[in-house]
Amino acid sequence: MSCNCLDYEVCCCCCCLCCCGIIDLEREARKLNKKIDKQIKMDKKEYRNTTRILVYGPRNSGKSTFIKQMKMLHLHDPFSAKEKEQIKADIRQHVIEAIFNVAQTMLNIDPPFNVTNQESILAQQNILNQCSRIDFDYSE
């Protein structure tokens, strides 16, 4: 590499800056390139080792339940905070529906299930009245 500088010291500094600067940039670019290539190889390996499953079926057949169970079994922290809140709400709603179904079935089964305790009768009526409301809030 030739330099047009007349002063030797300036020429050395100029050459060092030019050559070393370019060499350092190239070295950093190669390191970054190797790092990216390594990440791509790791991602490809992870993709190849990932089992993909098509979950197909009618509504209420358990597809979401199956996926949630797989997440719980195979992931360290399977659910985000938002998903946890949604799951809690779903569980509460399912418990309320189950209690409502039991209270309603108690009235319709044969032989009839007779509730003799006045507190139990009031509780059953309250459940039937409150849970059947569309705007029922299970936190009440």
Salt bridges, closest charged atoms under 4 A:
ASP24 OD1 - ARG27 NH1 3.49
GLU26 OE1 - ARG30 NH2 3.85
ASP77 OD1 - LYS84 NZ 3.83
GLU83 OE2 - LYS71 NZ 3.22
GLU85 OE2 - LYS88 NZ 3.71
ASP135 OD1 - ARG133 NE 3.03
GLU140 OE2 - ARG133 NH2 3.83
